[in-house]
Amino acid sequence: MISKKNIRQISPWIWEIPKKYKKGMKVPGRFYSSEDMIKNAFDDRSLEQLSNICTLPRIQKYGLAMPDFHQGYGFPIGGVAATKYPNGVISPGGVGYDISCSIRLLKSSLEADKIEKYLDKLAQGFNNVVPSGLGKGRSKKFTIGEIEKIIEGGSQFLVEQGKGRKEDLVNCEENGRLSEASAAKVSKRAKERGRDQAGTLGSGNHFLEIQKVDQIFDEGAAEAFGLFKGQAVVMVHTGSRGLGHQIATDYIKLMLNKMKKYNINLPDKELNCVPFNSEEGQSYYKAMCCGANFSWANKQIITEEIRDVWKKILGNEEGLSLVYDVAHNIAKIEEHEGEKLIVHRKGATRAFPPGHKDVPEKYRKVGKPVLIPGSMGTSSYVLKGVNSAKQSFYSTCHGAGRSMSRTQAKKETSGAKVKEDLKRKGIILKSHSLKGIAEEASLAYKNIDKVVEAVCDAGLSKKVVKLKPLAVIKGE
């Protein structure tokens, strides 16, 4: 296992695993961390996994890990790897099982203080209309035909059906749809699993929160994003649910059997991959695009449900408008320094700078909105992309990052205690069950403030606002 003697410090915030550390490494591994946080960097296999991704065929520059990194499947969560397009590899482990797990932030025109007496009613209303929990779905299922339209059309299909606003698409990564999606590349089992899960929250670290803008660090960017101090906002964190999980399962199994065909030998079978331009690589990419479209559609349905609750309870006709929706588990074809690359981000967020063509025009002068959720009961952040993030393929962190296993968290605390702790902080918790709540306690995660400080000091993004939780809706 890797230890501190195997790494070298490049800067106060950048550490490197040299190519000589492991046979087969084609590039160095770099990870971002403060001196304080690096003490726990060797507690799991995440840095060993980082060295492993540096052995991927046609990987470019570095394998990377953001400050919230921790052990995952194949790639560390927080991992970033770019391979040469079109014959570099694509790896399901570099995307993850929850394809296009992402964050959506909705803003209101109201101050949080003005809705304080309605908070419990709002939280309960959200909990009632948005199914949450492991495997939980909606009572009414979509047909297979409808699911195929959703996974090929994403949020765009739903908005065309009257489920949303045109501005929702403008303010969503890829305008809510990856056009390369092909339903024919998604198994019947995956489609079946998605039939009742479009418009559901799921379990684990997924959540729906009512928050308020607590601090502003960049007045100009905050104004561009439509955010003001004391404002009530709503954050949604979920992904592609069982449909995305099944896509990953199907293609991991396929690629494990096909690596020999392409003479790919890697130190960890969890890094299973094939050339992007191969038949199998293209099939996975098109299926992954379907998973991403399902994720955006999932949050689009949730958005419409909570808008209805918001208007019904508050009588606020303007309601909730979308600031942005950004993915943090996905592979994208991007141009960097004049070269096309296949950029894998697993637990990492795109952070494009001002002027970049992939930043929505309304935000182009200030940079791409970057949404960073905290752990349950802690603050979240809105950051913005900066030019210096070129060093990380314009990538930054995606959250706090686990520091403790779910098993250990359950030994340290209980769901009832977490609920009581939140109550003492003035935070409402709504969940259909306390089962699983302990696994997501804030003690099981890194300090979000330290993680954000690290990415900002390293030049990967810049703070815009800090968001304080007021009410949390969690799956069991």
FITORVO-80881 format. One record per residue (C-alpha): x negated, y negated, z; residue number from 1; residue in three letters. Coordinates in steps of 0.1 Angstrom, whole numbers, always signed. Last residue first. Layout:
BEGIN
KOLNU    east   north      up   resi   resn
KOLNU       X       Y       Z    NUM    ALA
...
//
This chain:
BEGIN
KOLNU    east   north      up   resi   resn
KOLNU    +341     -59     +44    476    GLU
KOLNU    +343     -87     +19    475    GLY
KOLNU    +336    -122     +31    474    LYS
KOLNU    +355    -156     +32    473    ILE
KOLNU    +334    -182     +50    472    VAL
KOLNU    +347    -216     +63    471    ALA
KOLNU    +328    -248     +71    470    LEU
KOLNU    +294    -241     +56    469    PRO
KOLNU    +270    -271     +53    468    LYS
KOLNU    +256    -280     +18    467    LEU
KOLNU    +222    -296     +13    466    LYS
KOLNU    +218    -319     -17    465    VAL
KOLNU    +193    -326     -46    464    VAL
KOLNU    +161    -307     -37    463    LYS
KOLNU    +135    -302     -64    462    LYS
KOLNU    +125    -272     -84    461    SER
KOLNU     +95    -249     -91    460    LEU
KOLNU     +69    -274     -80    459    GLY
KOLNU     +53    -252     -53    458    ALA
KOLNU     +64    -277     -27    457    ASP
KOLNU    +100    -274     -39    456    CYS
KOLNU     +99    -236     -40    455    VAL
KOLNU     +84    -234      -5    454    ALA
KOLNU    +107    -260     +10    453    GLU
KOLNU    +137    -240      -4    452    VAL
KOLNU    +124    -208     +13    451    VAL
KOLNU    +117    -226     +45    450    LYS
KOLNU    +152    -241     +46    449    ASP
KOLNU    +167    -207     +38    448    ILE
KOLNU    +150    -190     +68    447    ASN
KOLNU    +147    -154     +57    446    LYS
KOLNU    +177    -131     +61    445    TYR
KOLNU    +188    -103     +85    444    ALA
KOLNU    +193    -129    +113    443    LEU
KOLNU    +219    -146     +91    442    SER
KOLNU    +242    -117     +95    441    ALA
KOLNU    +250     -98     +63    440    GLU
KOLNU    +247     -63     +76    439    GLU
KOLNU    +267     -73    +107    438    ALA
KOLNU    +297     -81     +85    437    ILE
KOLNU    +298     -46     +71    436    GLY
KOLNU    +330     -36     +88    435    LYS
KOLNU    +345     -67    +103    434    LEU
KOLNU    +377     -61     +82    433    SER
KOLNU    +400     -81     +60    432    HIS
KOLNU    +376    -110     +63    431    SER
KOLNU    +380    -146     +72    430    LYS
KOLNU    +353    -164     +91    429    LEU
KOLNU    +357    -200    +103    428    ILE
KOLNU    +326    -220    +111    427    ILE
KOLNU    +325    -244    +142    426    GLY
KOLNU    +291    -233    +152    425    LYS
KOLNU    +306    -214    +182    424    ARG
KOLNU    +330    -197    +158    423    LYS
KOLNU    +301    -185    +137    422    LEU
KOLNU    +285    -169    +167    421    ASP
KOLNU    +318    -153    +176    420    GLU
KOLNU    +322    -138    +141    419    LYS
KOLNU    +286    -125    +142    418    VAL
KOLNU    +293    -109    +176    417    LYS
KOLNU    +324     -92    +163    416    ALA
KOLNU    +306     -79    +133    415    GLY
KOLNU    +278     -65    +154    414    SER
KOLNU    +241     -72    +161    413    THR
KOLNU    +206     -59    +161    412    GLU
KOLNU    +213     -22    +152    411    LYS
KOLNU    +236     -33    +123    410    LYS
KOLNU    +208     -55    +111    409    ALA
KOLNU    +184     -26    +111    408    GLN
KOLNU    +206      -5     +89    407    THR
KOLNU    +212     -34     +65    406    ARG
KOLNU    +174     -38     +62    405    SER
KOLNU    +157     -70     +75    404    MET
KOLNU    +140     -99     +59    403    SER
KOLNU    +165    -103     +31    402    ARG
KOLNU    +162    -132      +6    401    GLY
KOLNU    +172    -168     +13    400    ALA
KOLNU    +188    -175     -20    399    GLY
KOLNU    +181    -174     -58    398    HIS
KOLNU    +145    -187     -60    397    CYS
KOLNU    +130    -205     -90    396    THR
KOLNU    +124    -199    -126    395    SER
KOLNU    +113    -222    -154    394    TYR
KOLNU     +90    -196    -170    393    PHE
KOLNU     +72    -197    -136    392    SER
KOLNU     +44    -221    -145    391    GLN
KOLNU     +68    -242    -166    390    LYS
KOLNU     +84    -250    -132    389    ALA
KOLNU     +63    -283    -133    388    SER
KOLNU     +89    -298    -157    387    ASN
KOLNU    +116    -298    -130    386    VAL
KOLNU    +150    -281    -126    385    GLY
KOLNU    +174    -293    -100    384    LYS
KOLNU    +184    -281     -65    383    LEU
KOLNU    +218    -276     -49    382    VAL
KOLNU    +214    -260     -15    381    TYR
KOLNU    +231    -237     +10    380    SER
KOLNU    +232    -240     +48    379    SER
KOLNU    +235    -212     +72    378    THR
KOLNU    +265    -193     +86    377    GLY
KOLNU    +263    -163     +63    376    MET
KOLNU    +230    -165     +43    375    SER
KOLNU    +223    -195     +22    374    GLY
KOLNU    +232    -199     -14    373    PRO
KOLNU    +209    -216     -39    372    ILE
KOLNU    +226    -233     -69    371    LEU
KOLNU    +202    -249     -95    370    VAL
KOLNU    +217    -277    -116    369    PRO
KOLNU    +196    -281    -148    368    LYS
KOLNU    +177    -313    -152    367    GLY
KOLNU    +182    -351    -145    366    VAL
KOLNU    +187    -365    -180    365    LYS
KOLNU    +202    -334    -194    364    ARG
KOLNU    +230    -332    -169    363    TYR
KOLNU    +259    -343    -191    362    LYS
KOLNU    +243    -326    -221    361    GLU
KOLNU    +243    -292    -204    360    PRO
KOLNU    +207    -280    -200    359    VAL
KOLNU    +197    -255    -226    358    ASP
KOLNU    +181    -281    -249    357    LYS
KOLNU    +156    -292    -221    356    HIS
KOLNU    +156    -329    -216    355    GLY
KOLNU    +152    -328    -178    354    PRO
KOLNU    +138    -295    -166    353    PRO
KOLNU    +151    -259    -168    352    PHE
KOLNU    +155    -241    -135    351    ALA
KOLNU    +167    -205    -143    350    ARG
KOLNU    +174    -186    -111    349    THR
KOLNU    +157    -156     -96    348    ALA
KOLNU    +171    -125     -79    347    GLY
KOLNU    +162    -104    -109    346    LYS
KOLNU    +151    -126    -137    345    ARG
KOLNU    +138    -109    -169    344    HIS
KOLNU    +126    -131    -196    343    VAL
KOLNU    +124    -116    -231    342    ILE
KOLNU    +101    -141    -248    341    LEU
KOLNU    +100    -162    -280    340    LYS
KOLNU     +68    -183    -283    339    GLU
KOLNU     +64    -220    -288    338    GLY
KOLNU     +53    -228    -252    337    GLU
KOLNU     +83    -208    -239    336    HIS
KOLNU    +113    -199    -260    335    GLU
KOLNU    +140    -178    -244    334    GLU
KOLNU    +157    -145    -249    333    ILE
KOLNU    +174    -138    -216    332    LYS
KOLNU    +175    -109    -191    331    ALA
KOLNU    +198    -113    -161    330    ILE
KOLNU    +203    -113    -124    329    ASN
KOLNU    +203    -149    -111    328    HIS
KOLNU    +232    -164    -131    327    ALA
KOLNU    +243    -201    -130    326    VAL
KOLNU    +278    -216    -127    325    ASP
KOLNU    +280    -254    -126    324    TYR
KOLNU    +298    -284    -111    323    VAL
KOLNU    +333    -270    -118    322    LEU
KOLNU    +363    -290    -109    321    SER
KOLNU    +386    -284     -79    320    LEU
KOLNU    +420    -301     -74    319    GLY
KOLNU    +429    -333     -92    318    GLU
KOLNU    +465    -327     -80    317    GLU
KOLNU    +455    -326     -44    316    ASN
KOLNU    +488    -314     -27    315    GLY
KOLNU    +466    -300      +1    314    LEU
KOLNU    +481    -266      +6    313    ILE
KOLNU    +495    -259     -28    312    LYS
KOLNU    +467    -277     -47    311    LYS
KOLNU    +440    -257     -29    310    TRP
KOLNU    +458    -224     -32    309    VAL
KOLNU    +463    -229     -70    308    ASP
KOLNU    +426    -239     -74    307    ARG
KOLNU    +417    -208     -54    306    ILE
KOLNU    +434    -185     -79    305    GLU
KOLNU    +421    -204    -109    304    GLU
KOLNU    +385    -202     -97    303    THR
KOLNU    +388    -165     -89    302    ILE
KOLNU    +399    -158    -125    301    ILE
KOLNU    +369    -178    -138    300    GLN
KOLNU    +346    -160    -113    299    LYS
KOLNU    +355    -126    -128    298    ASN
KOLNU    +353    -140    -163    297    ALA
KOLNU    +317    -152    -156    296    TRP
KOLNU    +308    -117    -143    295    SER
KOLNU    +326     -99    -171    294    PHE
KOLNU    +306    -120    -197    293    ASN
KOLNU    +273    -110    -179    292    ALA
KOLNU    +283     -73    -179    291    GLY
KOLNU    +291     -76    -216    290    CYS
KOLNU    +257     -92    -222    289    CYS
KOLNU    +241     -62    -204    288    MET
KOLNU    +259     -39    -229    287    ALA
KOLNU    +244     -58    -258    286    LYS
KOLNU    +210     -57    -242    285    TYR
KOLNU    +213     -20    -234    284    TYR
KOLNU    +223     -11    -270    283    SER
KOLNU    +195     -32    -283    282    GLN
KOLNU    +169     -15    -262    281    GLY
KOLNU    +183     +20    -270    280    GLU
KOLNU    +180     +13    -308    279    GLU
KOLNU    +146      -2    -304    278    SER
KOLNU    +140     -40    -307    277    ASN
KOLNU    +137     -45    -269    276    PHE
KOLNU    +112     -17    -266    275    PRO
KOLNU    +122      +8    -239    274    VAL
KOLNU    +123      +6    -201    273    CYS
KOLNU    +123     +26    -169    272    ASN
KOLNU    +107      +5    -141    271    LEU
KOLNU    +123     +28    -115    270    GLU
KOLNU    +100     +55    -129    269    LYS
KOLNU     +71     +38    -110    268    ASP
KOLNU     +35     +39    -121    267    PRO
KOLNU     +44     +35    -158    266    LEU
KOLNU     +39     +55    -189    265    ASN
KOLNU     +56     +44    -222    264    ILE
KOLNU     +48     +66    -252    263    ASN
KOLNU     +79     +54    -270    262    TYR
KOLNU     +97     +88    -271    261    LYS
KOLNU     +83     +94    -236    260    LYS
KOLNU    +104     +65    -223    259    MET
KOLNU    +136     +79    -237    258    LYS
KOLNU    +149    +102    -209    257    ASN
KOLNU    +144     +76    -181    256    LEU
KOLNU    +159     +51    -206    255    MET
KOLNU    +193     +69    -208    254    LEU
KOLNU    +196     +73    -170    253    LYS
KOLNU    +188     +37    -164    252    ILE
KOLNU    +213     +29    -192    251    TYR
KOLNU    +243     +46    -176    250    ASP
KOLNU    +236     +34    -141    249    THR
KOLNU    +231      -2    -152    248    ALA
KOLNU    +263      -2    -172    247    ILE
KOLNU    +280     +14    -142    246    GLN
KOLNU    +269     -13    -118    245    HIS
KOLNU    +281     -40    -142    244    GLY
KOLNU    +316     -25    -144    243    LEU
KOLNU    +316     -19    -106    242    GLY
KOLNU    +312     -56     -98    241    ARG
KOLNU    +300     -80    -125    240    SER
KOLNU    +289    -107    -101    239    GLY
KOLNU    +298    -126     -69    238    THR
KOLNU    +290    -158     -51    237    HIS
KOLNU    +316    -186     -50    236    VAL
KOLNU    +310    -220     -35    235    MET
KOLNU    +337    -246     -27    234    VAL
KOLNU    +331    -283     -21    233    VAL
KOLNU    +344    -309      +3    232    ALA
KOLNU    +324    -342      +1    231    GLN
KOLNU    +307    -357     +32    230    GLY
KOLNU    +279    -372     +11    229    LYS
KOLNU    +286    -374     -26    228    PHE
KOLNU    +284    -349     -55    227    LEU
KOLNU    +294    -355     -91    226    GLY
KOLNU    +263    -337    -106    225    PHE
KOLNU    +250    -369    -121    224    ALA
KOLNU    +256    -387     -88    223    GLU
KOLNU    +237    -360     -69    222    ALA
KOLNU    +208    -363     -95    221    ALA
KOLNU    +206    -400     -90    220    GLY
KOLNU    +208    -399     -52    219    GLU
KOLNU    +182    -372     -47    218    ASP
KOLNU    +179    -359     -12    217    PHE
KOLNU    +215    -360      -1    216    ILE
KOLNU    +225    -343     +31    215    GLN
KOLNU    +257    -326     +44    214    ASP
KOLNU    +278    -321     +13    213    VAL
KOLNU    +306    -300     +27    212    LYS
KOLNU    +314    -264     +24    211    GLN
KOLNU    +343    -240     +18    210    ILE
KOLNU    +328    -206     +12    209    GLU
KOLNU    +335    -175     -10    208    LEU
KOLNU    +311    -147      -4    207    PHE
KOLNU    +290    -119     -19    206    HIS
KOLNU    +262    -107      +3    205    ASN
KOLNU    +276     -72      +6    204    GLY
KOLNU    +311     -68      -6    203    SER
KOLNU    +333     -75     -37    202    GLY
KOLNU    +348    -108     -47    201    LEU
KOLNU    +376     -99     -71    200    THR
KOLNU    +390    -116    -101    199    GLY
KOLNU    +382     -89    -126    198    ALA
KOLNU    +380     -58    -105    197    GLN
KOLNU    +411     -39    -115    196    ASP
KOLNU    +401     -28    -150    195    ARG
KOLNU    +364     -31    -144    194    GLY
KOLNU    +358      +5    -132    193    ARG
KOLNU    +377     +18    -162    192    GLU
KOLNU    +354      -2    -185    191    LYS
KOLNU    +323     +13    -169    190    ALA
KOLNU    +337     +48    -172    189    ARG
KOLNU    +346     +42    -209    188    LYS
KOLNU    +309     +34    -215    187    SER
KOLNU    +298      +0    -227    186    VAL
KOLNU    +279      -2    -261    185    LYS
KOLNU    +312      -5    -281    184    ALA
KOLNU    +321     -35    -260    183    ALA
KOLNU    +294     -54    -278    182    SER
KOLNU    +280     -86    -263    181    ALA
KOLNU    +256    -107    -285    180    GLU
KOLNU    +279    -138    -281    179    SER
KOLNU    +269    -143    -244    178    LEU
KOLNU    +299    -162    -229    177    ARG
KOLNU    +306    -186    -201    176    GLY
KOLNU    +293    -217    -219    175    ASN
KOLNU    +259    -200    -219    174    GLU
KOLNU    +256    -211    -182    173    GLU
KOLNU    +288    -228    -171    172    CYS
KOLNU    +296    -265    -170    171    ASN
KOLNU    +307    -268    -206    170    VAL
KOLNU    +329    -237    -202    169    LEU
KOLNU    +347    -250    -171    168    ASP
KOLNU    +352    -283    -190    167    GLU
KOLNU    +376    -265    -213    166    LYS
KOLNU    +398    -258    -183    165    ARG
KOLNU    +410    -225    -168    164    GLY
KOLNU    +432    -195    -174    163    LYS
KOLNU    +452    -208    -204    162    GLY
KOLNU    +445    -178    -226    161    GLN
KOLNU    +418    -197    -244    160    GLU
KOLNU    +403    -203    -210    159    VAL
KOLNU    +403    -165    -204    158    LEU
KOLNU    +385    -157    -237    157    PHE
KOLNU    +359    -184    -232    156    GLN
KOLNU    +352    -171    -197    155    SER
KOLNU    +338    -139    -212    154    GLY
KOLNU    +348    -130    -248    153    GLY
KOLNU    +331     -97    -253    152    GLU
KOLNU    +336     -84    -218    151    ILE
KOLNU    +371    -100    -215    150    ILE
KOLNU    +383     -87    -249    149    LYS
KOLNU    +372     -51    -240    148    GLU
KOLNU    +388     -54    -206    147    ILE
KOLNU    +421     -64    -224    146    GLU
KOLNU    +419     -33    -246    145    GLY
KOLNU    +411     -11    -216    144    ILE
KOLNU    +443     -24    -200    143    THR
KOLNU    +440     -48    -171    142    PHE
KOLNU    +451     -35    -137    141    LYS
KOLNU    +476     -51    -113    140    LYS
KOLNU    +470     -43     -77    139    SER
KOLNU    +437     -61     -77    138    ARG
KOLNU    +405     -43     -67    137    GLY
KOLNU    +385     -33     -37    136    LYS
KOLNU    +354     -11     -43    135    GLY
KOLNU    +336     -25     -12    134    LEU
KOLNU    +355     -56      +0    133    GLY
KOLNU    +373     -86     -13    132    SER
KOLNU    +406     -93     -31    131    PRO
KOLNU    +410    -130     -38    130    VAL
KOLNU    +446    -142     -31    129    VAL
KOLNU    +449    -136      +6    128    ASN
KOLNU    +414    -146     +16    127    ASN
KOLNU    +417    -178      -3    126    PHE
KOLNU    +449    -186     +16    125    GLY
KOLNU    +433    -177     +49    124    GLN
KOLNU    +404    -200     +42    123    ALA
KOLNU    +428    -228     +31    122    LEU
KOLNU    +450    -224     +62    121    LYS
KOLNU    +420    -223     +85    120    ASP
KOLNU    +406    -254     +69    119    LEU
KOLNU    +438    -275     +68    118    TYR
KOLNU    +430    -296     +99    117    LYS
KOLNU    +395    -304     +85    116    GLU
KOLNU    +408    -315     +51    115    ILE
KOLNU    +401    -352     +55    114    LYS
KOLNU    +368    -346     +72    113    ASP
KOLNU    +356    -327     +42    112    ALA
KOLNU    +360    -358     +20    111    GLU
KOLNU    +381    -352     -10    110    LEU
KOLNU    +374    -355     -48    109    SER
KOLNU    +367    -318     -49    108    SER
KOLNU    +337    -299     -62    107    LYS
KOLNU    +333    -263     -74    106    LEU
KOLNU    +300    -244     -73    105    LEU
KOLNU    +296    -211     -90    104    ARG
KOLNU    +267    -187     -81    103    ILE
KOLNU    +257    -156    -100    102    SER
KOLNU    +254    -118    -101    101    CYS
KOLNU    +247    -115    -138    100    SER
KOLNU    +244     -78    -138     99    ILE
KOLNU    +248     -63    -103     98    ASP
KOLNU    +227     -32    -108     97    TYR
KOLNU    +195     -51    -114     96    GLY
KOLNU    +181     -72    -142     95    VAL
KOLNU    +144     -61    -141     94    GLY
KOLNU    +155     -26    -132     93    GLY
KOLNU    +175     -25    -165     92    PRO
KOLNU    +141     -30    -183     91    SER
KOLNU    +136     -46    -217     90    ILE
KOLNU    +102     -40    -234     89    VAL
KOLNU     +82     -61    -257     88    GLY
KOLNU     +89     -55    -294     87    ASN
KOLNU    +110     -87    -301     86    PRO
KOLNU     +99    -107    -283     85    TYR
KOLNU     +69    -105    -259     84    LYS
KOLNU     +77     -97    -223     83    THR
KOLNU     +85    -121    -195     82    ALA
KOLNU     +87    -109    -159     81    ALA
KOLNU    +104    -125    -129     80    VAL
KOLNU    +110    -109     -95     79    GLY
KOLNU    +130    -123     -66     78    GLY
KOLNU    +143     -89     -58     77    ILE
KOLNU    +113     -67     -64     76    PRO
KOLNU    +114     -49     -97     75    PHE
KOLNU    +119     -11     -97     74    GLY
KOLNU    +150     -11     -75     73    TYR
KOLNU    +145     -38     -48     72    GLY
KOLNU    +121     -48     -21     71    GLN
KOLNU    +120     -84     -10     70    HIS
KOLNU    +113    -118     -26     69    PHE
KOLNU    +128    -150     -13     68    ASP
KOLNU     +96    -170     -21     67    PRO
KOLNU     +98    -161     -58     66    MET
KOLNU     +79    -132     -73     65    ALA
KOLNU     +61    -133    -106     64    LEU
KOLNU     +44    -109    -131     63    GLY
KOLNU     +20    -130    -149     62    TYR
KOLNU      +9    -143    -184     61    LYS
KOLNU     +30    -121    -207     60    GLN
KOLNU     +42     -85    -204     59    ILE
KOLNU     +36     -66    -236     58    ARG
KOLNU     +41     -31    -221     57    PRO
KOLNU     +50     -34    -184     56    LEU
KOLNU     +19     -28    -161     55    THR
KOLNU     +24     -62    -143     54    CYS
KOLNU     +58     -48    -131     53    ILE
KOLNU     +39     -24    -109     52    ASN
KOLNU     +19     -51     -91     51    SER
KOLNU     +52     -68     -82     50    LEU
KOLNU     +65     -34     -69     49    GLN
KOLNU     +35     -31     -46     48    GLU
KOLNU     +44     -67     -35     47    LEU
KOLNU     +80     -56     -27     46    SER
KOLNU     +71     -24      -9     45    ARG
KOLNU     +81     -36     +25     44    ASP
KOLNU     +66     -54     +55     43    ASP
KOLNU     +37     -69     +35     42    PHE
KOLNU     +51    -103     +29     41    ALA
KOLNU     +60    -108     +66     40    ASN
KOLNU     +30    -130     +76     39    LYS
KOLNU     +33    -147     +42     38    ILE
KOLNU     +62    -168     +54     37    MET
KOLNU     +40    -191     +76     36    ASP
KOLNU     +13    -196     +50     35    GLU
KOLNU     +40    -205     +25     34    SER
KOLNU     +50    -182      -3     33    SER
KOLNU     +51    -180     -41     32    TYR
KOLNU     +40    -148     -57     31    PHE
KOLNU     +16    -140     -86     30    ARG
KOLNU      +8    -107    -102     29    GLY
KOLNU     -21    -106    -126     28    PRO
KOLNU     -16     -94    -162     27    VAL
KOLNU     -21     -60    -179     26    LYS
KOLNU     -21     -39    -148     25    MET
KOLNU     -27      -3    -159     24    GLY
KOLNU     -50      +7    -131     23    LYS
KOLNU     -42     -13    -100     22    LYS
KOLNU     -60     -41     -80     21    TYR
KOLNU     -82     -50    -110     20    LYS
KOLNU     -55     -72    -125     19    LYS
KOLNU     -56     -95     -95     18    PRO
KOLNU     -27     -99     -70     17    ILE
KOLNU     -23    -137     -67     16    GLU
KOLNU     -10    -161     -41     15    TRP
KOLNU      +6    -195     -48     14    ILE
KOLNU     +19    -220     -23     13    TRP
KOLNU     -12    -236      -7     12    PRO
KOLNU     -30    -229     -40     11    SER
KOLNU     -46    -199     -57     10    ILE
KOLNU     -49    -177     -26      9    GLN
KOLNU     -63    -142     -32      8    ARG
KOLNU     -48    -108     -27      7    ILE
KOLNU     -60     -73     -19      6    ASN
KOLNU     -73     -82     +16      5    LYS
KOLNU     -37     -92     +25      4    LYS
KOLNU     -25     -57     +21      3    SER
KOLNU     -11     -35      -8      2    ILE
KOLNU      +0      +0      +0      1    MET
//
